[in-house]
């Protein structure tokens, strides 16, 4: 099994936000002056939103510092439980007895879609076709209406919630998936894989795909059941696989954490959310 990039073995540390001197100014969320460090760990699906939010917030809250580590939703929740993080950036909701003291704050909505290279003539794929592709029963694009070319599957690592959602939607088990092609550890790797391999196919966050496409990546989005993978359809719930994008905290977050979460869930964050192609959270 070949690996595309790094399948999540260790977290990629990203630096977001601002550190300044003097008194902190009140932000647009009206949270008041607080100071301290906010440690965020989380999904590569969520960090593209969390980063700009922390950067913008930091411009008016000069004594709040942010440390962000990119990993996956499961690792994020584990870091929060152990006290190694203040916020888990997660598309996996907290659940069960071990998460009874955690609270999910929905900051956005997102969904899943398929992507192929923009030059791929295939415009739609049924659920049965997708099952056949990822179970290894289809090996050539011509079998699903495409050109005569070997089909390359880009699968997500088994620790990723993206994979869990995808196999649940198709009604199969992760063990049914064919892993002999390429395994990726993030949406960014998956998208780059399709860019580099024109005969590849994978599944990613709609927000990630739309943002990459707008930035010039030569990809085509294909929706499930013929539903267009758009932000509007994420918001109206017609996209078959839709999920909350959460900032998860414990039930008594520290003041800097609470103030930032209040901002991220307020109308002040709406423009950044739109710029990153995420849907509004359910009211």
N, C-alpha and C positions, 0 to 999 in steps of 0.2 A: 504494500500500500504506500503510495507516494504521499508526501505531505506538501501542501501549498502554504508557504509561510510557516508560522509557528502555531501549531495547535496548542491551545492554552495550557502551558505548563507553568509559567510564572506570569504575574501581572505586569502589564506595560504601564509604567508610571507616566502620567501626563500632568503637566502643571497648568492650572487654570487659576484665574482670579488675580487679585492685587494685594499687595502688602504696602502699607504706607505709614507715615508718622502722624502724630497728633490725634485729635479727636475724630471719632467716626461721625459722618454726617448721616442724617436720617434719609433712608431710601424712599423710592416711590411707593413702596408697599406700606409705608407708614409704621414700620416695625420698631422705630426708636433706635437709640445709639447703643450698640453692643459691640463687643470686641472678642477676639479669640480665633481659634483655628477650627475649620470644618473639614473633616476627613470623609471623603466620598469614595466608595468602591462600587464598581458595577459593570453592568452589561455594556458591550460595545454598541448595542442598539440604542442605549440611553445616553452615553457620554457625548454624542454629537449635539444633544440638547443641553445637558448639564454644563458643558464647557462654556458655551456662550452666555448661559444664564448666570454662572458664577462670575464671568468676566464683566458683564454689565453691572451686576450687583456690586462687585468690588470697586467700581468707579465711584460710587457714592457711599460706600461703607469701607473706608480706607483702613480700618484696623481689623477687618475680618480677612483671614487668610484661608486659602483653599488648597488642599492636597487631594488629587484624584488619581485613583488606580483603575485601570481598565482590565476587567476579567470576564466574569459571567454572572448571571443572576444568582445562581446557587452559592458561589463563592462570596458574593456581596452580602447575602443574607447571613452566611456563616460569620463573616467579619463583623457584621453588626451585632450579632448575638454575643460574640466574644469580647466586644468592646474595642475592637480594632478599627471600627468605622463609626461615624456619626450618622451617615446616610448610606443606605444600600440603594443603588440605582438599578432597578429591577423591573423586568417584564413578567417575572414570576411572583405572584402574590404570596405573602406570608401565610402559613397555614399550619394547623396541628398544635399540639401542646407546646412544642419547643418555641413556637412563634407567638405565644399568647400575649406577650408583652410588647409586640411590635405593631406598628400602625402604618398602613400604606396610605400615602398622600398622592392621589392621581394628579399628575401635572400635564398629561396629554393622552391621546389615543393614537394607536398605530395598527398596522395589519401586515399580513404576509402576502407576497406575490411571487410569481416565478419571473426569472429574467433569462434572456438569451441575448446573443449578439444582435446588434441592430440589422446586420445583413442576413440574418437567418429568416427565411421566408415564412416560417411557421408563425401564425397569428393567434392561435388558440389551442388549448390542450384540455381534454376531458379528464375527470378524476381517474377514470380507468386507464387512460394513456399515461398519466403521471405515475400511477401505481406500477404499471408495466415497466416504465423507464427506470424507476428507482429500485425496483426489485430485480433489475437486470434482465428482464424478459425482452426488452427492446434494445437493440445494439446499434441501429442505424436510423438516421433522421428520416429516411424515405418511408419507414414503417409508420410514421405519424404525420405524413404529408409534407415532409421537408425534402431537402436535396439528398443525394446519395453521398453520405459522409458518416464516419463513425461518430456516435454520440458519446460525449464526455460528461459524466455526472460529477458535480461538485457537491459533496455532502458535508454537513456541519458536524463538528465534533459531538460526541454523545453527551457531553456535559452541558451543551447549549440548549436553552429553553426553546430556541427557534426550531431545533430538530424535534423536540417533544411535541410542540404544537403542530408541526407538519405531519408527523406520523399519526397523531391523534385525528387530524382532519381526514387523512386518507384511510383511516381505519386499519392500519398495519402496525407492526411492532418495529422498534429500531433494529432488532436482529434480522428483520426481513429486508432491510436496506442493503444495497450492494455497495460495499466500501472499497472496491478494488481500483477505483479511479483516483479521485483526489479528495482529501479531507481539509476543510478550512476551519479557522478558529474565530472568524468574525465576518460581519457583513462586508467590511472593506476588503478583506481577502477574497471573499466570494465574488464581489463585483469585479475586482481586478482579474480574477481568474477567468471570468467570461470575456473581459476585454482582451486578455492574452490568448485565450483559446476560443476562437470563433464558433466551434462546434460544441461548446459547453452549455450546460443548463444548471441552474440552482434556484434556491428559494431564499428570499431576503426580506427585510423590513421594507415596507412601501416608502417610508420616509427616507431611508438610506438610498433606495433605488432612484427616487425622484430627485434627490439632492445630487447624486452622482451624475444622473442624466443631464440635469441643468448645468452642471460643471463641465460637460462635454464628453462624458464617458459614452462610448458607442454601444449602449445597451437598449434592449426593448423589454418593457414590462408586459407580462401576461397575467391576467387575473384568473382566479378560480371561478368556475361555473359561468364564465363569460362576463363577469362583473368587472368593470373598468377599475383598476387599482389607483384610485384618486383619493385625495384628502377628503373631498366631499363625501365620497362613498364610505370612507372610514367613519366619518362623523355621523352619517345617517344609518350606519349599521348594515349596509347591504354587502359589504366585503365579507366573505364567509369566515375568515380568520381575523378577528379583531381583538385587541387586548389593551389593557391600561398600561401606561408608562408611569411607573411609580417612583417616588422618593420615599423610601421606607425608613422610619426612625423608631427608636424605642418610645414607650408611652410617656416619657418625661424627658424630652430632648433638652440639651443645654441651650441657653438663650441665643448664642450665635446660630446654632442649627435651626432653632424654631423660627428665628427672624428670616433666615434665608428660605426656608420651606414656605413660610407665609408669602414671601415675594414670589416664589416659583409657582404657587398655586393661585396667584392673584391676576387680575386683568392687566397688570403692568407687564407681565411676561408674555402676553398674547402675541405681540408682534414678532418676538424671537421665535416662538413656537411656529408661527406661520412661515417665517423665513426658512426654517429647517424642515418644513413639510410634514409636521405632525398635526393631527387633528386635535380639536378642543376636547378636554376631558368631559365626561358626562356630568351634567349639572345635578 
